[in-house]
Amino acid sequence: MIYSNIAADRHANIAVHVGPSPLGAWLKSTLARIMSASAKAPPPRDRVREAAESRTWAACVQRTDPRFAADLFAAADRHETMGS
């Protein structure tokens, strides 16, 4: 029996030739923007702001669902201290 090396074929580097056509230039610039955007690190989280938003939500529901509001307040406290 003859076996082909499928795993090697699947992971082979494929060179993409982009010619001088306008479509090729657009494709090349679009791929460059996508690759540079995906390489950037996500912005740091603002835990104080996120906790404040959770507390605002908790204050809104405190009258109708006090147990859920208490859970939100506790979660906001934990979330705020988690980053330090």
Secondary structure as UniProt FT lines:
FT   HELIX           6..10
FT   HELIX           22..39
FT   HELIX           47..61
FT   TURN            62..64
FT   HELIX           66..82
//
